[in-house]
Amino acid sequence: MSDILAKIETYKREEIAAAKHARPLAQVEAAAKAAPAPRGFLAALERRIKRGDYALIAEIRRPVRRKD
């Protein structure tokens, strides 16, 4: 099992390094400052409920089939 985790760790470290190289931190920070304010998740749900609309959050996933 640890071999799999080591492979995942190596892959993720490479992925993060590539992302940092593609878009430097200063650029990410500038984009964050220029972004509009969050919409307010709870308030959006409450507005829908008040209007009598559905306010459902759901996720459907396929079952994971094990390879035994």
C-alpha positions as CSV (number, residue, x, y, z in Angstrom):
1,M,0.0,0.0,0.0
2,S,2.8,2.5,0.8
3,D,4.2,2.0,-2.7
4,I,0.9,3.3,-4.1
5,L,0.9,6.3,-1.7
6,A,4.5,7.1,-2.7
7,K,3.5,7.1,-6.4
8,I,0.6,9.4,-5.7
9,E,2.8,11.7,-3.6
10,T,5.4,11.9,-6.3
11,Y,2.8,12.6,-9.0
12,K,1.1,15.3,-6.9
13,R,4.4,17.0,-6.1
14,E,5.2,17.1,-9.8
15,E,1.7,18.4,-10.6
16,I,1.9,21.2,-8.0
17,A,5.4,22.2,-9.2
18,A,4.1,22.4,-12.8
19,A,1.1,24.5,-11.7
20,K,3.3,26.9,-9.7
21,H,5.5,27.3,-12.8
22,A,2.6,27.9,-15.1
23,R,0.9,30.5,-12.9
24,P,3.1,32.2,-10.2
25,L,1.7,33.0,-6.8
26,A,1.6,36.8,-7.5
27,Q,-0.6,36.2,-10.5
28,V,-3.0,34.0,-8.4
29,E,-3.1,36.6,-5.7
30,A,-3.9,39.4,-8.2
31,A,-6.7,37.3,-9.7
32,A,-8.1,36.6,-6.2
33,K,-8.2,40.3,-5.4
34,A,-9.9,41.2,-8.7
35,A,-12.5,38.4,-8.3
36,P,-16.1,39.4,-7.3
37,A,-17.3,38.7,-3.8
38,P,-18.7,35.2,-3.1
39,R,-22.4,34.9,-3.9
40,G,-23.4,33.6,-0.5
41,F,-24.3,29.9,-0.6
42,L,-26.7,29.8,2.4
43,A,-28.5,33.0,1.3
44,A,-29.0,31.5,-2.2
45,L,-30.6,28.4,-0.7
46,E,-32.8,30.4,1.6
47,R,-34.0,32.6,-1.3
48,R,-35.0,29.5,-3.3
49,I,-36.8,28.0,-0.3
50,K,-38.7,31.3,0.3
51,R,-39.8,31.3,-3.4
52,G,-41.1,27.7,-2.9
53,D,-38.4,26.3,-5.2
54,Y,-36.3,23.2,-4.6
55,A,-33.0,23.8,-2.7
56,L,-31.4,20.4,-3.1
57,I,-27.7,19.6,-3.0
58,A,-27.0,16.1,-4.3
59,E,-24.2,14.1,-5.8
60,I,-24.6,10.8,-7.5
61,R,-21.6,8.5,-7.9
62,R,-21.2,5.2,-9.5
63,P,-20.2,2.4,-7.1
64,V,-16.6,1.6,-7.0
65,R,-15.9,-1.9,-8.2
66,R,-13.1,-3.6,-6.5
67,K,-10.6,-5.7,-8.5
68,D,-10.2,-8.8,-6.4
